[in-house]
Amino acid sequence: MTALFSSQAMLTGPVSSALCGHAAPRVLKRGQTQAVSTTCLSDYSGPPPAWPGRAVIKEHSDKVKLPKKFSLLGSTGSIGTQSLEIIEEHPEQFELVALGAGSNIELLADQIRKFQPSLVALKDGSKVQQLRELIKDVQKQPDIMTGQQGAIAVAEHPDADAVITGIVGCAGLQPTCRAIEAGKDICLANKETLIAGAPYVLPLAQKHGVHILPADSEHSAIFQCIQGLPENGLRRIILTASGGAFRDWPVEKMKTIKVADALKHPNWSMGRKITVDSATLMNKGLEVIEAHYLFGVDYDNIDIVIHPQSIIHSMVETQDSSVLAQLSWPSMRIPILVTMSWPERLPCSDQFCPRLDFVKMGDLTFKAPDDAKYPAMQLAYSAGRSGGTMTGVLSAANEQASLLCCLFQDLSPLLGSEPFSCIIMPFLRLY
């Protein structure tokens, strides 16, 4: 019950009111079918999407003065470190003014030394003195804040043009909202922000004229594919999934899988939570919800396909049945760079972003996902169709289940190796 109660605790104030007032789309019963709409937006029932089926650059939009200045939340995680690599690769284009991290003060100290931010937020306030000791040789000493207020201060930094949100989980919701209220564009790498709070976040972004630019590889691919599409040109979204750590395991063997097995992703190097989510394909279910809100597409027009090579990062089908896809080697650098540089396209060296070689790439294969093996996907569709606070409840329950998995992994030398299904399945049944 912890996960369900914690979701309600997070949904308070204006965010809760907005979510509870969100009308629920019609739910299809088992065996019932629905004809594909002539436009995928016609059945959408929700807040104003960030990019309603197309991405258009306003002719008279003001260009940001270079270098474009960024605040970064989650600097020591996978998204954060790769964002800093991009800033380092393009010093004439990008500058870091503030960053926030959790508890990895050794890496954080190195980042402070290299990028010289004026403000640093540290989630673990007990480590402030240790951090100060590690950076005592830095000539330009940053201000250091702690906890949620520190993260909010980074998000609202007056010098920042945009904020990269690499915080994991619903902890990113409040700082993102405060960044939007401060007029910052959002490079969104925190999917829970929309999954838990879209009915509040999206109208807020519209009110303040803020762009929400998706940094997930799948949503970045869709965003890139809809550049220049005519109004009502989009028919369907096709999200690709690697299949995660268990894609080659028979369903009968799933009861014996250990937590350590779930943390062995075949294609991507990511943080532990998202790796666990990928193993269950809950990550893909959450991406369906995020795509619904980002692009204003009805759930019946969002499909998932298993693509083991992770070369095609997602596809869109247009009204004339053409399919547009975005391809690259598996790397988060390109989608992060797109969010940081949009609407421009910046050159990258082959060393930084290797160019796709179609001969070396070889075969591209696809198959339908197995609902018996990955029940989490249908939970996400059901939560999305139910509307209201249900996507937030699902996100919080999953967050607690993933946290428990990581805890079992940390304690496995003491507790022994617990079957993965013994940890995840109680949360799925409870939800």
C-alpha positions as CSV (number, residue, x, y, z in Angstrom):
1,M,0.0,0.0,0.0
2,T,3.0,2.3,0.5
3,A,3.2,3.1,-3.3
4,L,-0.5,4.0,-3.6
5,F,-0.6,6.2,-0.6
6,S,2.7,8.0,-1.5
7,S,1.2,8.9,-4.9
8,Q,-1.7,10.7,-3.2
9,A,0.7,12.5,-0.9
10,M,2.6,13.9,-3.9
11,L,-0.6,15.1,-5.7
12,T,-1.5,18.1,-3.6
13,G,-2.5,21.7,-4.1
14,P,-3.1,23.1,-7.6
15,V,-1.5,20.0,-9.2
16,S,-4.0,17.7,-7.5
17,S,-6.9,19.9,-8.4
18,A,-5.9,19.9,-12.1
19,L,-5.5,16.2,-12.2
20,C,-8.7,15.4,-10.4
21,G,-10.6,17.6,-12.8
22,H,-9.2,15.9,-15.9
23,A,-11.9,14.1,-17.9
24,A,-11.3,10.4,-18.5
25,P,-11.2,9.1,-22.1
26,R,-13.5,6.3,-23.1
27,V,-12.3,2.8,-22.1
28,L,-12.5,0.0,-24.6
29,K,-13.7,-3.3,-23.2
30,R,-11.9,-6.6,-24.0
31,G,-12.6,-7.7,-27.5
32,Q,-14.1,-4.3,-28.5
33,T,-12.5,-2.6,-31.5
34,Q,-12.4,1.0,-32.7
35,A,-11.8,2.2,-36.2
36,V,-8.7,4.3,-36.7
37,S,-9.5,7.9,-36.7
38,T,-8.9,10.0,-39.9
39,T,-6.7,12.1,-37.5
40,C,-5.1,10.8,-34.4
41,L,-5.9,14.0,-32.6
42,S,-9.7,13.8,-33.1
43,D,-10.3,11.5,-30.1
44,Y,-7.7,13.1,-27.8
45,S,-9.3,14.2,-24.5
46,G,-6.8,16.0,-22.3
47,P,-4.8,19.1,-21.6
48,P,-3.2,21.1,-24.4
49,P,-0.4,18.9,-25.8
50,A,3.1,20.3,-26.0
51,W,3.3,19.5,-29.8
52,P,-0.2,18.7,-31.2
53,G,0.8,16.4,-34.0
54,R,3.4,18.7,-35.5
55,A,6.4,20.9,-34.6
56,V,6.4,24.3,-36.1
57,I,9.1,27.0,-35.7
58,K,7.5,30.5,-35.4
59,E,8.8,32.8,-38.1
60,H,9.4,35.7,-35.8
61,S,10.6,33.8,-32.7
62,D,13.5,35.5,-31.0
63,K,16.8,33.7,-31.2
64,V,18.6,33.0,-27.9
65,K,21.8,34.9,-27.5
66,L,24.8,32.5,-27.6
67,P,26.1,30.8,-25.6
68,K,22.7,29.4,-24.5
69,K,22.7,29.1,-20.7
70,F,21.5,26.0,-18.9
71,S,20.6,24.8,-15.5
72,L,21.0,21.0,-15.0
73,L,19.1,18.9,-12.5
74,G,20.5,15.4,-11.9
75,S,24.1,16.2,-13.0
76,T,25.7,13.0,-11.7
77,G,23.2,10.6,-13.4
78,S,23.4,9.2,-16.9
79,I,21.4,12.1,-18.5
80,G,23.3,14.7,-16.5
81,T,26.8,13.4,-17.4
82,Q,26.0,13.2,-21.1
83,S,24.5,16.7,-21.0
84,L,27.7,18.0,-19.6
85,E,29.7,16.2,-22.3
86,I,27.5,18.0,-24.9
87,I,28.3,21.4,-23.2
88,E,32.0,20.5,-23.2
89,E,31.8,19.5,-26.9
90,H,30.1,22.8,-27.9
91,P,31.5,25.5,-25.6
92,E,30.7,28.3,-28.1
93,Q,27.0,27.2,-28.1
94,F,26.2,26.2,-24.5
95,E,27.1,27.3,-21.0
96,L,26.3,25.8,-17.6
97,V,25.1,28.3,-14.9
98,A,23.7,25.9,-12.2
99,L,23.5,22.3,-11.4
100,G,21.9,19.9,-8.9
101,A,22.9,16.4,-7.8
102,G,22.0,13.8,-5.3
103,S,24.8,12.5,-3.1
104,N,27.8,11.6,-5.4
105,I,29.9,14.5,-4.2
106,E,33.2,13.2,-5.7
107,L,31.8,13.4,-9.2
108,L,29.9,16.6,-8.4
109,A,33.2,18.2,-7.2
110,D,34.8,17.3,-10.6
111,Q,31.9,18.9,-12.4
112,I,32.1,22.1,-10.3
113,R,35.8,22.3,-11.0
114,K,35.3,21.9,-14.8
115,F,32.2,23.9,-15.5
116,Q,32.3,26.6,-12.7
117,P,28.6,27.0,-12.0
118,S,27.4,29.8,-9.8
119,L,24.9,27.7,-8.0
120,V,25.0,24.1,-6.8
121,A,22.2,22.1,-5.2
122,L,22.9,19.0,-3.2
123,K,20.0,16.7,-2.2
124,D,21.9,15.1,0.7
125,G,22.5,18.1,3.0
126,S,24.7,16.0,5.3
127,K,27.5,16.1,2.7
128,V,27.7,19.9,2.2
129,Q,30.9,20.2,4.3
130,Q,32.6,17.3,2.6
131,L,31.7,18.9,-0.8
132,R,33.2,22.2,0.3
133,E,36.4,20.5,1.3
134,L,36.6,18.8,-2.1
135,I,36.3,22.1,-4.0
136,K,38.3,24.3,-1.7
137,D,40.9,24.8,-4.4
138,V,38.2,26.1,-6.9
139,Q,38.8,29.8,-7.4
140,K,35.1,30.6,-8.3
141,Q,33.3,29.1,-5.3
142,P,29.6,28.4,-6.0
143,D,26.7,29.0,-3.7
144,I,25.5,25.7,-2.3
145,M,21.9,24.9,-1.4
146,T,20.3,21.7,-0.2
147,G,17.2,19.6,-0.6
148,Q,14.1,20.4,-2.7
149,Q,14.6,24.2,-2.2
150,G,18.0,23.8,-3.7
151,A,16.7,22.0,-6.7
152,I,14.0,24.7,-7.2
153,A,16.6,27.4,-7.0
154,V,18.6,25.7,-9.7
155,A,15.5,25.4,-11.9
156,E,14.6,29.1,-11.4
157,H,18.2,30.4,-11.8
158,P,17.8,33.9,-13.4
159,D,20.6,33.4,-15.9
160,A,19.3,30.2,-17.3
161,D,17.5,30.1,-20.7
162,A,16.5,26.4,-20.3
163,V,16.6,23.6,-17.7
164,I,17.6,20.0,-18.3
165,T,15.5,17.9,-16.0
166,G,17.5,14.7,-15.4
167,I,16.1,14.0,-11.9
168,V,14.6,10.5,-11.6
169,G,10.9,10.0,-10.6
170,C,8.3,12.4,-9.3
171,A,10.9,14.4,-7.5
172,G,11.3,16.3,-10.7
173,L,7.7,17.6,-10.9
174,Q,7.9,20.6,-8.6
175,P,11.3,22.0,-9.8
176,T,10.0,21.6,-13.4
177,C,6.8,23.6,-12.6
178,R,8.9,26.3,-10.9
179,A,11.2,26.5,-14.0
180,I,8.1,26.9,-16.2
181,E,6.8,29.7,-14.1
182,A,10.2,31.4,-14.4
183,G,9.9,31.2,-18.2
184,K,12.5,28.6,-18.8
185,D,12.3,26.1,-21.7
186,I,12.3,22.5,-20.5
187,C,14.6,19.8,-21.9
188,L,12.5,17.0,-20.5
189,A,14.4,13.9,-19.5
190,N,12.1,13.2,-16.5
191,K,9.0,11.4,-17.9
192,E,7.2,11.3,-14.5
193,T,6.7,15.0,-14.8
194,L,4.1,14.5,-17.5
195,I,2.9,11.1,-16.4
196,A,2.0,12.3,-12.9
197,G,1.3,16.0,-13.6
198,A,0.5,16.7,-17.3
199,P,-3.0,18.2,-16.7
200,Y,-1.3,20.8,-14.6
201,V,2.1,21.1,-16.3
202,L,0.9,21.5,-19.9
203,P,-1.5,24.4,-19.3
204,L,1.2,26.0,-17.2
205,A,3.7,25.7,-20.1
206,Q,1.1,27.2,-22.5
207,K,0.4,30.1,-20.1
208,H,4.1,31.0,-19.9
209,G,5.0,30.4,-23.5
210,V,7.5,27.7,-22.6
211,H,8.6,24.9,-24.9
212,I,8.7,21.3,-23.5
213,L,11.4,19.5,-25.5
214,P,11.5,15.7,-25.1
215,A,14.9,14.2,-24.3
216,D,13.8,10.6,-24.2
217,S,15.2,8.8,-27.3
218,E,11.7,7.6,-28.3
219,H,9.9,11.0,-27.9
220,S,12.8,12.9,-29.4
221,A,12.5,10.6,-32.4
222,I,8.8,11.4,-32.7
223,F,9.5,15.1,-32.2
224,Q,12.1,15.0,-35.0
225,C,9.8,13.1,-37.3
226,I,6.9,15.6,-37.0
227,Q,9.0,18.7,-37.9
228,G,7.2,20.4,-40.7
229,L,4.2,18.1,-40.8
230,P,1.0,19.8,-42.0
231,E,-1.9,20.2,-39.5
232,N,-3.7,16.9,-39.0
233,G,-0.9,15.1,-40.9
234,L,-0.1,12.6,-38.1
235,R,-2.1,9.4,-38.0
236,R,-0.2,7.1,-35.6
237,I,2.8,6.8,-33.3
238,I,4.9,3.6,-33.2
239,L,7.2,3.4,-30.1
240,T,10.1,1.0,-30.4
241,A,11.4,-1.1,-27.5
242,S,14.6,-3.1,-27.2
243,G,12.8,-5.7,-25.1
244,G,15.0,-5.1,-22.1
245,A,17.0,-7.6,-20.1
246,F,14.4,-10.4,-20.4
247,R,13.6,-10.2,-24.2
248,D,15.2,-13.6,-24.9
249,W,13.9,-15.3,-21.8
250,P,10.9,-17.7,-22.1
251,V,7.9,-16.6,-20.1
252,E,8.0,-19.9,-18.1
253,K,11.5,-18.9,-16.7
254,M,10.3,-15.5,-15.5
255,K,9.6,-16.8,-12.0
256,T,13.3,-17.6,-11.4
257,I,14.8,-14.3,-12.6
258,K,16.9,-12.4,-10.0
259,V,17.1,-8.7,-9.5
260,A,20.7,-8.7,-10.9
261,D,19.3,-10.1,-14.1
262,A,16.9,-7.2,-14.5
263,L,19.9,-4.8,-14.3
264,K,21.6,-6.2,-17.4
265,H,20.3,-4.2,-20.3
266,P,21.5,-5.6,-23.7
267,N,21.8,-2.2,-25.5
268,W,21.8,0.8,-23.2
269,S,23.8,2.1,-20.3
270,M,21.3,3.8,-17.9
271,G,20.5,4.4,-14.3
272,R,19.2,1.5,-12.2
273,K,15.5,2.6,-12.0
274,I,15.1,3.0,-15.8
275,T,17.0,-0.3,-16.4
276,V,14.5,-2.1,-14.1
277,D,11.6,-0.3,-15.8
278,S,13.0,-1.5,-19.2
279,A,13.2,-5.1,-18.0
280,T,9.5,-5.1,-17.2
281,L,8.6,-2.8,-20.2
282,M,6.9,-0.6,-17.7
283,N,9.2,2.0,-19.1
284,K,7.5,1.6,-22.5
285,G,4.1,1.8,-20.9
286,L,5.0,5.1,-19.2
287,E,6.3,6.3,-22.6
288,V,2.9,5.6,-24.1
289,I,1.3,8.0,-21.6
290,E,4.0,10.6,-22.1
291,A,3.5,10.4,-25.9
292,H,-0.2,10.9,-25.4
293,Y,0.3,14.1,-23.5
294,L,3.3,15.4,-25.6
295,F,1.7,15.0,-29.0
296,G,-2.0,14.9,-28.3
297,V,-2.5,11.4,-29.7
298,D,-5.3,9.0,-28.6
299,Y,-4.1,5.8,-26.9
300,D,-5.7,3.7,-29.6
301,N,-3.2,5.3,-32.1
302,I,0.0,4.6,-30.1
303,D,1.6,1.2,-30.7
304,I,4.6,-0.6,-29.3
305,V,6.9,-2.8,-31.3
306,I,9.9,-4.8,-30.1
307,H,13.0,-3.8,-32.1
308,P,16.1,-5.6,-30.5
309,Q,18.8,-3.6,-32.4
310,S,17.6,-0.2,-31.0
311,I,18.6,1.6,-34.2
312,I,15.1,2.9,-35.0
313,H,14.2,5.0,-32.0
314,S,10.5,5.4,-32.9
315,M,8.3,6.1,-35.9
316,V,5.3,8.1,-37.0
317,E,2.7,7.2,-39.6
318,T,1.2,10.0,-41.6
319,Q,-2.3,10.2,-43.1
320,D,-1.1,8.9,-46.5
321,S,0.3,5.7,-44.8
322,S,3.9,6.9,-45.1
323,V,6.1,6.0,-42.1
324,L,8.8,8.3,-41.0
325,A,11.6,7.1,-38.6
326,Q,14.6,8.4,-36.8
327,L,17.7,6.2,-36.8
328,S,21.0,6.3,-35.0
329,W,23.3,4.1,-33.0
330,P,22.0,3.6,-29.4
331,S,23.1,6.8,-27.6
332,M,21.4,9.5,-25.6
333,R,23.7,12.2,-26.8
334,I,21.7,12.9,-30.0
335,P,18.2,13.3,-28.3
336,I,19.7,15.4,-25.5
337,L,21.6,17.6,-28.1
338,V,18.4,18.0,-30.1
339,T,16.5,19.4,-27.1
340,M,19.4,21.7,-26.2
341,S,20.0,23.1,-29.7
342,W,16.4,23.1,-31.2
343,P,15.5,24.5,-33.6
344,E,19.1,24.4,-34.8
345,R,21.1,21.3,-35.9
346,L,24.7,21.4,-34.6
347,P,27.6,19.5,-36.2
348,C,29.2,16.7,-34.1
349,S,32.4,14.9,-34.6
350,D,32.4,11.2,-35.5
351,Q,34.1,10.5,-32.1
352,F,31.3,12.2,-30.2
353,C,28.3,11.0,-32.2
354,P,29.4,8.2,-34.6
355,R,27.6,8.4,-37.9
356,L,25.3,5.5,-38.8
357,D,26.8,2.9,-41.1
358,F,24.0,1.0,-42.8
359,V,26.4,-1.9,-43.8
360,K,27.7,-2.3,-40.3
361,M,24.2,-2.0,-38.9
362,G,23.0,-5.2,-40.6
363,D,19.5,-6.4,-40.2
364,L,16.7,-4.6,-38.5
365,T,14.0,-6.9,-36.9
366,F,10.7,-6.4,-35.3
367,K,8.1,-8.4,-33.3
368,A,5.0,-7.8,-31.3
369,P,5.5,-7.5,-27.5
370,D,4.2,-10.4,-25.3
371,D,1.5,-9.1,-22.9
372,A,1.8,-12.3,-20.8
373,K,5.5,-11.7,-20.4
374,Y,5.2,-7.9,-19.9
375,P,1.8,-7.2,-18.1
376,A,3.0,-3.7,-17.2
377,M,2.3,-2.3,-20.6
378,Q,-1.4,-3.0,-20.4
379,L,-1.5,-1.5,-16.9
380,A,-0.1,1.8,-18.4
381,Y,-2.7,1.8,-21.2
382,S,-5.5,1.2,-18.7
383,A,-4.2,3.9,-16.4
384,G,-4.0,6.3,-19.3
385,R,-7.5,5.6,-20.5
386,S,-8.8,6.0,-17.0
387,G,-7.4,9.5,-16.8
388,G,-7.5,11.6,-13.6
389,T,-4.9,10.7,-11.1
390,M,-4.5,7.1,-12.2
391,T,-1.3,7.8,-14.2
392,G,0.2,9.4,-11.2
393,V,-0.8,6.5,-9.0
394,L,0.8,4.0,-11.5
395,S,4.0,6.1,-11.7
396,A,4.3,6.2,-7.9
397,A,3.6,2.5,-7.4
398,N,6.2,1.7,-10.1
399,E,8.7,4.0,-8.5
400,Q,8.4,2.3,-5.2
401,A,8.6,-1.2,-6.8
402,S,11.8,-0.2,-8.7
403,L,13.3,1.3,-5.5
404,L,12.6,-1.9,-3.7
405,C,14.4,-3.8,-6.5
406,C,17.5,-1.6,-6.2
407,L,17.3,-2.0,-2.4
408,F,17.3,-5.8,-2.7
409,Q,20.2,-5.6,-5.0
410,D,22.2,-3.5,-2.5
411,L,21.3,-5.9,0.3
412,S,21.8,-9.1,-1.6
413,P,25.1,-10.0,0.0
414,L,23.2,-10.1,3.3
415,L,19.8,-11.4,2.2
416,G,20.7,-13.7,-0.6
417,S,19.3,-13.4,-4.2
418,E,15.6,-12.8,-4.2
419,P,13.6,-13.7,-7.3
420,F,12.7,-10.6,-9.2
421,S,9.0,-11.6,-9.5
422,C,8.7,-11.8,-5.7
423,I,9.4,-8.0,-5.6
424,I,7.7,-6.6,-8.7
425,M,4.5,-8.7,-8.9
426,P,3.0,-7.7,-5.5
427,F,3.0,-4.1,-6.6
428,L,1.4,-4.9,-10.0
429,R,-1.3,-6.9,-8.3
430,L,-1.9,-4.1,-5.7
431,Y,-2.2,-1.5,-8.4
